[in-house]
Amino acid sequence: MSGPLKGVKIIDLSTIVSGPLAGSLLGDQGADVIKIESPTRPDNARFMGPIRGENGALFAAANRSKRSLALDLKKEGSSDVLFKLVEGADVILDNFRPGILKKLGLEYEDLKKYNSQIIQLSITGYGLDGPYSKRRVYDPLIQATAGIADTQSIEGAPKFVKTLMCDKITSLTAAQSITAALYAREKTKEGQKINLSMLDTALYFMWSDNMYNYTWKGDGWDPIPNIADFYEPVKTKDGYIALVAINDVEFSGVCKAIGKEDLLTDERFSTMQNRMKNALEMQKILLNSYTSFTSKELVDRMDENDVPSAIINKLDEVIDDPQVTNNKTIISITKNENDSMQSPRSPAQFSSTPCSVDHKYMPNLGEHSKEVLLECGFSDDQINDLADKKIIAVR
């Protein structure tokens, strides 16, 4: 693999999305990521989404650019294998519940004995301690606690965002945190432990807009509606578009585009602050006017007046969207004539250290067990012995 992280080795013990997607992104950027799963209890994501062969599409999307070592961490003797990997690794990543690392003997102090420069990032749902820390956590629980479900409320009834948002923003934060720790290690020559909770990540993500009414302490300010109250899908004659007009110039452009210049002299909407205070009333007026145009007509009119807008694609329209096609965002990843898939390329484009165009196809369970262990210095006889004891599985 090429890319800015070429030469970095990462051990990925995580499952589902919050950890694996971070590992996949780092693998796309050139890191050698070794995915470790139990031979008999593999990552549940292998069974999620449309299944082809032995793997689900969710696993395929969150675990490309990795190699697979099937290792049962609960088996006696497995720690010897893992510690051997740690000796030559830069990062170890997990999303176990608090207390599991201690049971497995894989806390940071244990790992440092084998590699003083190792970086360990551990993702938890709610944190290391506290009243919720022992809960088994999935994305909707964090959406619930962080207020995300409330922000989606319709007529007082909370709704979940229909994507694993908290899992994915945690994975992106994890990847950024790992690269920050790698940069720090270049200066200090020391590793470190990183604890990252999904709840903390979600609140950091939410605060700048959804929680801005809770930012100022004391007096001297008035609460206003959330910015998101402006962002209702715009119904047109034949579909929907997204339209965002924040500043005075953009609002003026909207009014000119739809022939509602009279709103420009209405005191309720004369300034950005007034429009935010009267957002719901303003939207009622505008939304009624938008239905006079088709989606294309309305977007064309907004483009002419430099107003941000876009047709709202249905899922089956996204891949063929002209801009997506122009960007060559969706790539094909092929392993052989029977195994191929498509997914987005690595989003960051590096000028001096470009990522490989040909990302690795996601691994089957234990596909690289022997290869990885041979690289770590295990002999064929030792590998066969580990397989006989069911500590590892090889293909």
C-alpha positions in Angstrom: 0.0 0.0 0.0 1.1 3.6 -0.7 -0.1 6.7 1.2 1.0 9.0 4.0 0.8 6.2 6.6 2.9 3.7 4.7 5.1 1.8 7.2 2.6 2.2 10.1 1.3 -1.1 11.6 -2.0 -1.2 13.3 -3.6 -4.0 15.3 -7.4 -3.7 15.1 -9.3 -5.6 17.8 -12.5 -3.6 17.3 -15.9 -4.7 15.9 -19.0 -3.4 14.1 -18.4 0.2 13.0 -16.9 2.7 15.6 -13.5 1.1 15.5 -13.3 -0.8 12.3 -14.1 2.2 10.0 -11.3 4.1 11.7 -8.9 1.2 10.9 -10.2 1.0 7.3 -9.6 4.7 6.7 -6.0 4.4 8.1 -5.5 1.3 5.9 -6.7 3.3 2.9 -4.0 5.9 3.8 -1.3 3.3 3.7 -1.2 1.7 7.1 -0.8 -2.1 7.5 -4.0 -2.9 9.5 -4.3 -6.4 10.9 -7.9 -7.2 11.8 -8.1 -9.7 14.7 -11.3 -11.7 15.3 -12.2 -14.9 17.2 -12.3 -17.9 14.9 -15.6 -19.0 16.4 -17.1 -15.6 17.3 -16.2 -13.2 14.5 -17.1 -9.6 14.2 -21.0 -9.4 14.1 -20.7 -7.0 11.1 -19.8 -10.0 9.0 -23.5 -10.9 9.3 -25.0 -7.4 8.7 -26.3 -6.0 5.4 -26.7 -8.0 2.2 -24.7 -11.3 2.5 -22.6 -12.7 -0.3 -20.7 -15.8 0.5 -19.7 -15.6 4.1 -19.6 -11.8 4.5 -22.1 -8.9 4.9 -21.9 -5.6 3.0 -21.5 -3.6 6.2 -18.3 -5.6 7.1 -17.0 -5.2 3.6 -17.4 -1.4 3.7 -15.8 -1.0 7.1 -13.0 -3.4 6.8 -11.3 -3.0 3.4 -7.6 -2.3 3.3 -6.9 -4.8 6.1 -5.5 -8.3 6.6 -7.2 -10.8 8.8 -5.8 -12.9 11.7 -8.2 -15.3 13.3 -7.1 -15.3 17.0 -9.2 -16.4 20.0 -8.1 -13.9 22.7 -9.9 -16.0 25.4 -7.7 -19.1 24.7 -4.7 -19.7 26.9 -1.6 -18.9 24.9 -3.3 -16.3 22.7 -1.6 -13.5 24.6 1.8 -14.7 23.5 0.7 -14.3 19.9 -0.7 -10.9 20.4 2.3 -9.6 22.4 4.5 -10.8 19.6 2.5 -8.6 17.2 2.6 -5.7 19.6 6.4 -5.8 19.5 6.4 -4.7 15.8 3.2 -2.6 15.9 2.6 1.1 16.2 -1.0 1.2 17.3 -3.5 -1.1 18.8 -7.2 -0.2 18.6 -10.2 -1.7 20.4 -13.8 -0.8 21.4 -14.3 -3.2 24.3 -16.5 -2.3 27.3 -14.7 -1.1 30.3 -13.0 -3.9 32.2 -12.5 -6.3 29.3 -8.9 -5.2 28.6 -8.0 -5.9 32.2 -9.6 -9.4 31.9 -7.6 -10.1 28.8 -4.4 -8.7 30.2 -4.2 -6.1 27.5 -4.2 -2.8 29.4 -1.7 -0.2 28.3 0.8 -1.0 31.1 0.7 -4.7 29.9 1.5 -3.7 26.3 4.3 -1.2 27.2 6.3 -4.1 28.5 6.6 -5.4 24.9 6.7 -2.1 23.1 7.4 1.2 25.0 6.3 3.2 22.0 2.9 1.5 21.4 -0.1 3.8 21.0 -3.4 2.3 22.4 -6.7 3.8 21.5 -9.8 2.4 23.3 -13.3 3.4 22.4 -16.1 3.1 25.0 -19.7 4.0 24.7 -20.2 6.2 27.8 -16.7 6.4 29.3 -14.5 4.3 31.6 -16.7 4.8 34.6 -20.0 6.3 35.7 -23.6 5.1 35.9 -23.9 4.1 32.2 -20.3 2.8 31.6 -21.1 -0.9 31.9 -23.9 -0.8 29.4 -23.7 -2.7 26.1 -23.8 0.3 23.7 -25.1 0.7 20.1 -25.4 3.9 18.2 -29.1 4.7 19.1 -28.2 4.8 22.8 -25.7 7.6 22.3 -28.2 9.4 20.0 -30.6 9.2 22.9 -28.3 10.5 25.6 -26.5 13.2 23.6 -29.8 14.8 22.6 -29.6 13.9 18.9 -32.9 12.0 18.9 -34.5 15.1 20.4 -33.2 17.4 17.7 -34.9 15.2 15.2 -38.3 15.4 16.9 -41.5 15.6 14.9 -44.4 17.0 16.8 -42.7 16.2 20.1 -41.9 12.6 19.2 -38.1 12.0 19.1 -36.6 10.3 16.1 -33.3 8.7 15.4 -31.0 9.9 12.6 -31.3 7.1 10.1 -27.6 6.3 9.9 -25.1 5.1 12.4 -24.0 8.7 12.9 -22.4 8.3 16.4 -20.5 5.2 15.4 -19.1 6.9 12.3 -18.2 10.3 13.9 -16.4 8.3 16.6 -14.5 6.3 14.0 -13.4 9.6 12.3 -12.3 11.1 15.6 -10.4 7.9 16.4 -8.5 8.0 13.2 -7.6 11.7 13.7 -6.6 11.0 17.3 -4.3 8.1 16.2 -2.5 10.2 13.7 -2.2 13.0 16.3 -0.6 10.5 18.7 1.7 9.2 15.9 2.8 12.8 15.3 3.5 13.4 19.0 5.5 10.2 19.1 7.7 11.4 16.4 8.7 14.3 18.7 8.8 12.5 22.1 9.7 9.0 21.0 7.0 7.9 23.5 3.7 6.0 23.0 0.5 6.8 24.9 -3.0 5.7 25.8 -6.0 7.3 24.3 -9.5 6.9 25.8 -12.3 8.0 23.5 -16.0 7.8 24.4 -18.8 7.9 21.9 -20.8 10.2 24.2 -18.0 12.7 24.4 -17.5 12.6 20.7 -21.2 13.1 20.0 -21.5 16.1 22.3 -18.4 17.7 20.7 -20.1 17.1 17.3 -23.4 18.5 18.5 -22.4 21.6 20.4 -21.6 24.2 17.8 -25.2 24.3 16.4 -27.7 22.1 18.2 -26.5 23.1 21.6 -25.5 26.7 21.0 -28.4 27.9 23.3 -26.4 26.3 26.1 -23.1 28.0 25.3 -23.3 31.4 27.1 -23.4 31.4 30.9 -25.0 34.3 32.7 -27.2 37.1 31.2 -26.9 39.3 28.2 -28.2 37.0 25.4 -31.5 35.6 24.1 -32.1 32.0 22.9 -32.9 31.5 19.2 -34.1 28.6 17.1 -31.5 26.0 16.0 -29.9 26.6 12.7 -31.3 23.2 11.6 -34.8 24.7 11.7 -33.9 26.5 8.5 -33.1 23.2 6.8 -36.4 21.6 5.9 -36.4 19.8 2.5 -38.0 22.0 -0.1 -40.9 20.4 -1.9 -41.2 21.3 -5.6 -43.6 20.3 -8.4 -41.8 17.0 -9.0 -39.6 16.3 -6.0 -37.5 17.9 -3.3 -34.4 20.1 -3.2 -32.1 21.3 -0.4 -31.8 25.0 -0.1 -29.7 27.0 2.4 -29.7 30.8 2.5 -28.0 32.2 5.6 -26.6 35.6 5.0 -28.3 38.7 3.6 -27.0 38.2 0.1 -28.2 34.6 -0.1 -31.6 35.6 1.2 -31.9 38.3 -1.3 -31.0 35.8 -4.0 -33.8 33.5 -2.9 -36.4 36.3 -3.0 -35.3 37.4 -6.5 -35.2 33.8 -7.8 -38.8 33.1 -6.8 -40.2 36.7 -7.4 -40.8 37.4 -3.7 -38.7 40.7 -3.4 -41.4 42.1 -1.1 -39.9 39.9 1.7 -36.7 42.0 1.6 -38.5 45.0 3.2 -40.4 42.9 5.8 -39.0 43.8 9.2 -39.3 40.2 10.4 -36.8 39.1 7.8 -34.7 42.2 7.3 -31.6 40.8 9.1 -30.0 37.4 9.6 -30.8 37.6 13.3 -34.4 38.5 12.7 -34.8 35.7 10.2 -33.4 33.2 12.7 -35.9 34.5 15.3 -38.8 34.1 12.8 -37.4 31.1 11.0 -40.6 29.0 11.2 -42.8 31.8 9.9 -40.4 32.6 7.1 -40.2 29.0 6.1 -44.0 28.7 5.7 -44.0 31.6 3.3 -41.1 30.4 1.2 -42.1 26.7 1.1 -45.5 27.6 -0.4 -43.7 29.6 -3.2 -41.2 26.8 -4.0 -44.0 24.4 -5.2 -44.5 26.6 -8.3 -41.3 25.2 -9.8 -39.8 21.8 -10.7 -36.7 20.8 -8.9 -34.4 21.5 -11.8 -36.1 24.9 -12.5 -35.7 25.9 -8.8 -32.0 24.8 -8.6 -31.2 26.6 -11.9 -32.8 29.8 -10.6 -30.9 29.5 -7.3 -27.6 28.9 -9.2 -28.3 32.1 -11.3 -28.6 34.0 -8.0 -25.7 32.4 -6.3 -27.9 30.6 -3.7 -26.7 27.2 -2.3 -29.1 24.5 -3.4 -29.1 20.9 -4.7 -31.6 18.3 -5.8 -32.3 15.7 -3.1 -31.1 12.4 -4.5 -32.8 9.1 -3.8 -30.3 6.5 -2.7 -30.3 4.8 -6.1 -29.5 8.1 -7.8 -26.4 9.0 -5.7 -23.8 6.9 -7.5 -24.8 8.3 -10.9 -25.0 11.9 -9.7 -23.0 14.1 -12.2 -20.8 15.5 -9.4 -20.1 12.1 -7.9 -19.3 10.8 -11.3 -17.0 13.8 -12.1 -15.1 13.3 -8.8 -14.7 9.5 -9.5 -15.7 9.1 -5.9 -17.1 5.5 -6.3 -14.4 3.0 -7.0 -14.4 -0.8 -7.8 -12.4 -3.1 -5.6 -11.7 -6.5 -7.0 -10.1 -9.5 -5.5 -10.9 -12.1 -8.2 -13.5 -12.8 -10.8 -16.0 -13.8 -8.1 -15.2 -11.1 -5.5 -15.7 -7.5 -6.4 -17.4 -4.5 -4.7 -17.8 -0.8 -5.0 -17.4 1.9 -2.3 -16.1 5.5 -2.0 -12.4 6.1 -2.5 -10.4 7.5 0.4 -11.7 11.0 0.6 -8.5 13.0 1.4 -6.4 13.5 -1.7 -2.7 13.9 -0.8 -0.4 15.6 -3.4 2.9 14.2 -2.2 1.9 10.9 -0.6 -1.2 9.7 -2.6 -3.2 6.8 -1.4 -3.3 3.7 -3.5 -6.0 3.6 -6.2 -6.4 -0.1 -5.6 -7.6 -0.5 -2.1 -7.4 -4.0 -0.6 -10.6 -6.0 -0.8 -12.0 -6.8 2.7 -10.5 -10.0 4.1 -12.2 -13.3 4.8 -11.9 -14.5 8.4 -8.4 -15.8 9.0 -7.3 -15.2 5.4 -3.9 -13.9 6.4 -3.3 -15.7 9.7 -0.3 -17.7 8.5 1.1 -14.8 6.5 1.0 -12.4 9.5 2.5 -14.9 11.9 5.3 -15.8 9.6 6.2 -12.1 9.4 6.3 -12.0 13.2 8.8 -14.8 13.3 6.6 -17.8 14.0 7.7 -21.1 12.3 5.4 -23.3 10.3 5.4 -25.9 13.1 4.5 -23.2 15.7 1.6 -22.0 13.5 0.3 -25.5 13.0 0.5 -26.1 16.8 -1.5 -22.9 17.4 -4.1 -24.0 14.9 -4.3 -27.5 16.5 -5.0 -25.9 19.8 -7.7 -23.7 18.2 -5.9 -20.5 19.3 -5.8 -19.4 15.7 -7.6 -20.4 12.5 -5.9 -20.5 9.1 -7.4 -20.8 5.7 
